[in-house]
Amino acid sequence: MTKEGVNFFSVNLVCGAAPDIGCGSRSRPILVQLQSHPAIKEAWLNRPGTVIAVVWSDAGEPQADLAKRLISKHGRTAELLTGKDHRAQLKRFKTDTWYKGTDVNQLSMEEAGRIARQVVAPLLAGGLLDEASGTGMLADVEKYIEKELIELEDVSLLSQSSYYDQWAKEITQIARHYMPEDRIPRFELCDTPE
C-alpha cells in the first residue's frame, strides 16, 4: 500500500466501439466486486479504460495482489504501477475524469450514442431516411443499445458475434418504423475486439 492509500493498476478495459473511452459493461462487474471487498474503500476506472485505482480502507494492510486476484477473476490482467508511473496516475486521479462503481454506466451510455450514430448516419447520408425519421430512429437505436449495455450481466457475450447479430435483428425491427422494408440495409454490428 502506498502512503496515499491508493494503488493504480494498468488494465485493458477499452471500449471496442469507442476506443478513446473505457467499456462500462466490462468494467462495471470488476469495480463492483472490488468495492465489495472489506479491504477496499473505493475502486475507480479512468476515462480511457486503461487504469483502475484502488483506494484501500483503513482496516488492515491490503496487498496489491488482492486487487490483481479480484480483477483476474473477470478474465483481465492487471499490473501494479509503481514509481513515476504511480506518481503520474496519482496526479491524474486528482484532476482527470474517473468513474466509480456503477458510474461507468455513463461510459456505456456514451458508447450507445456513438454506435447509434454509426448506424443512422449512413442512412441519412444515403438518402434512405429524412431528417425527422433519422432523429427518431437514432433515439430508438440509442435507447435499445444503452439498455443492452447497462443491463448486460454476462460480459463474455461482448466477444460473441451472435450477440451483435441479435442487435442487428432488433435494429432492423426499429428501422421498420422509419423506412420501407425494401430500403432497410443489412446491419453489420459485429465488433468484438478485446
C-alpha positions as CSV (number, residue, x, y, z in Angstrom):
1,M,0.0,0.0,0.0
2,T,1.2,3.5,-0.8
3,K,1.3,6.3,1.7
4,E,-1.5,7.9,-0.3
5,G,-3.7,4.8,0.4
6,V,-4.2,4.2,-3.3
7,N,-2.8,1.8,-5.9
8,F,-3.1,2.0,-9.6
9,F,-3.3,-0.9,-12.0
10,S,-2.7,-0.9,-15.7
11,V,-5.6,-2.8,-17.4
12,N,-7.2,-3.1,-20.8
13,L,-10.9,-2.2,-20.4
14,V,-11.0,-0.1,-23.5
15,C,-14.3,0.1,-25.4
16,G,-14.3,-1.7,-28.8
17,A,-16.8,0.7,-30.4
18,A,-15.3,3.8,-28.9
19,P,-11.6,3.2,-28.4
20,D,-11.0,6.5,-26.6
21,I,-13.2,5.5,-23.6
22,G,-13.4,2.6,-21.2
23,C,-16.0,-0.1,-21.6
24,G,-18.7,0.3,-19.0
25,S,-20.1,-3.2,-19.4
26,R,-16.7,-4.9,-18.9
27,S,-15.5,-2.7,-16.1
28,R,-18.7,-2.5,-14.0
29,P,-18.6,-6.0,-12.5
30,I,-14.9,-5.6,-11.7
31,L,-15.4,-2.3,-9.9
32,V,-18.4,-3.5,-8.0
33,Q,-16.6,-6.6,-6.9
34,L,-13.5,-4.6,-5.8
35,Q,-15.6,-2.2,-3.8
36,S,-17.5,-5.0,-2.1
37,H,-14.3,-6.3,-0.5
38,P,-13.9,-5.0,3.0
39,A,-10.2,-4.1,2.5
40,I,-11.2,-1.8,-0.4
41,K,-12.9,1.5,0.2
42,E,-13.3,2.6,-3.5
43,A,-12.5,1.4,-7.0
44,W,-12.3,3.7,-10.0
45,L,-11.7,3.4,-13.7
46,N,-10.1,6.2,-15.7
47,R,-12.0,7.5,-18.7
48,P,-9.8,5.8,-21.3
49,G,-10.3,2.4,-19.6
50,T,-6.6,1.8,-19.1
51,V,-6.2,2.2,-15.3
52,I,-8.0,1.1,-12.2
53,A,-7.4,3.0,-9.0
54,V,-8.0,1.1,-5.7
55,V,-8.4,3.2,-2.6
56,W,-7.8,1.0,0.4
57,S,-9.9,1.1,3.5
58,D,-8.3,1.8,6.9
59,A,-8.8,-1.8,8.0
60,G,-5.6,-3.8,7.7
61,E,-2.7,-3.7,5.3
62,P,-4.1,-5.0,2.0
63,Q,-1.7,-6.1,-0.7
64,A,-1.8,-5.2,-4.4
65,D,-2.0,-8.9,-5.1
66,L,-5.6,-8.9,-3.6
67,A,-6.8,-6.4,-6.2
68,K,-4.9,-8.2,-9.0
69,R,-6.6,-11.5,-8.0
70,L,-10.0,-9.9,-7.9
71,I,-9.5,-8.3,-11.4
72,S,-8.2,-11.6,-12.8
73,K,-11.5,-13.4,-11.8
74,H,-13.0,-11.4,-14.6
75,G,-10.5,-12.6,-17.2
76,R,-8.4,-9.4,-17.1
77,T,-4.8,-8.9,-16.2
78,A,-3.7,-6.0,-14.0
79,E,-0.2,-4.7,-13.5
80,L,0.6,-2.6,-10.4
81,L,2.0,0.8,-11.4
82,T,5.0,1.9,-9.3
83,G,7.5,4.8,-9.1
84,K,7.0,7.6,-11.7
85,D,4.0,5.7,-13.3
86,H,2.3,5.7,-9.9
87,R,3.0,9.3,-9.3
88,A,1.7,10.3,-12.7
89,Q,-1.5,8.4,-12.1
90,L,-1.9,10.0,-8.6
91,K,-1.8,13.5,-10.3
92,R,-4.3,12.3,-12.9
93,F,-6.5,10.8,-10.2
94,K,-6.9,14.3,-8.7
95,T,-7.6,16.1,-12.0
96,D,-8.8,13.7,-14.7
97,T,-12.3,12.1,-15.1
98,W,-12.6,8.8,-13.2
99,Y,-15.7,6.6,-12.8
100,K,-16.5,4.8,-9.5
101,G,-18.5,1.6,-9.4
102,T,-21.7,1.7,-11.5
103,D,-20.9,5.3,-12.6
104,V,-19.2,3.5,-15.6
105,N,-22.8,3.2,-16.9
106,Q,-22.1,6.8,-18.2
107,L,-19.5,5.3,-20.5
108,S,-22.0,2.7,-21.7
109,M,-24.5,5.5,-22.5
110,E,-21.8,7.3,-24.4
111,E,-20.9,4.2,-26.3
112,A,-24.6,3.5,-27.2
113,G,-24.8,7.0,-28.7
114,R,-21.8,6.5,-30.8
115,I,-22.9,3.2,-32.1
116,A,-26.4,4.5,-32.9
117,R,-24.9,7.4,-34.8
118,Q,-22.7,4.9,-36.8
119,V,-25.9,3.0,-37.7
120,V,-28.1,6.0,-38.6
121,A,-25.5,8.4,-40.3
122,P,-25.1,6.3,-43.4
123,L,-28.9,6.0,-43.8
124,L,-29.2,9.8,-43.7
125,A,-26.2,10.3,-46.0
126,G,-27.6,7.9,-48.5
127,G,-31.0,9.5,-48.5
128,L,-32.7,6.4,-47.1
129,L,-34.0,8.4,-44.1
130,D,-35.3,12.0,-43.9
131,E,-34.1,14.2,-41.0
132,A,-37.2,13.7,-38.8
133,S,-37.1,9.9,-39.3
134,G,-33.4,9.8,-38.7
135,T,-33.8,11.7,-35.4
136,G,-36.5,9.3,-34.3
137,M,-34.5,6.2,-35.3
138,L,-31.3,7.5,-33.7
139,A,-33.1,7.9,-30.4
140,D,-34.7,4.5,-30.5
141,V,-31.5,2.7,-31.5
142,E,-29.5,4.5,-28.8
143,K,-32.1,3.6,-26.2
144,Y,-32.0,0.0,-27.2
145,I,-28.2,-0.3,-27.2
146,E,-27.9,1.6,-23.9
147,K,-30.3,-0.8,-22.3
148,E,-28.4,-3.8,-23.6
149,L,-25.0,-2.5,-22.4
150,I,-26.2,-1.3,-19.0
151,E,-28.3,-4.5,-18.2
152,L,-25.7,-6.9,-19.5
153,E,-24.7,-9.5,-16.9
154,D,-22.6,-11.9,-18.9
155,V,-19.8,-9.8,-20.3
156,S,-18.5,-12.8,-22.3
157,L,-21.3,-12.0,-24.7
158,L,-19.4,-8.9,-25.8
159,S,-16.9,-11.3,-27.5
160,Q,-19.5,-13.3,-29.4
161,S,-20.7,-12.3,-32.8
162,S,-24.1,-13.9,-32.1
163,Y,-24.7,-11.2,-29.5
164,Y,-24.3,-8.5,-32.2
165,D,-26.4,-10.5,-34.6
166,Q,-29.3,-10.1,-32.1
167,W,-28.6,-6.3,-32.0
168,A,-28.8,-6.2,-35.8
169,K,-32.2,-8.0,-35.7
170,E,-33.5,-5.6,-33.1
171,I,-32.2,-2.6,-35.0
172,T,-33.9,-3.9,-38.2
173,Q,-37.2,-4.0,-36.2
174,I,-36.6,-0.4,-35.2
175,A,-35.9,0.6,-38.8
176,R,-39.2,-0.8,-39.9
177,H,-40.9,2.0,-38.0
178,Y,-39.0,4.6,-40.0
179,M,-38.4,3.3,-43.5
180,P,-39.9,0.9,-46.1
181,E,-38.9,-2.7,-45.7
182,D,-37.2,-2.8,-49.1
183,R,-34.9,0.1,-48.2
184,I,-33.6,-1.4,-44.9
185,P,-30.0,-2.5,-45.3
186,R,-28.4,-5.4,-43.6
187,F,-26.9,-4.1,-40.4
188,E,-23.4,-5.4,-39.5
189,L,-22.6,-4.7,-35.9
190,C,-20.1,-7.4,-35.0
191,D,-17.2,-5.6,-33.3
192,T,-15.7,-7.9,-30.7
193,P,-12.2,-6.7,-30.0
194,E,-10.8,-7.5,-26.6
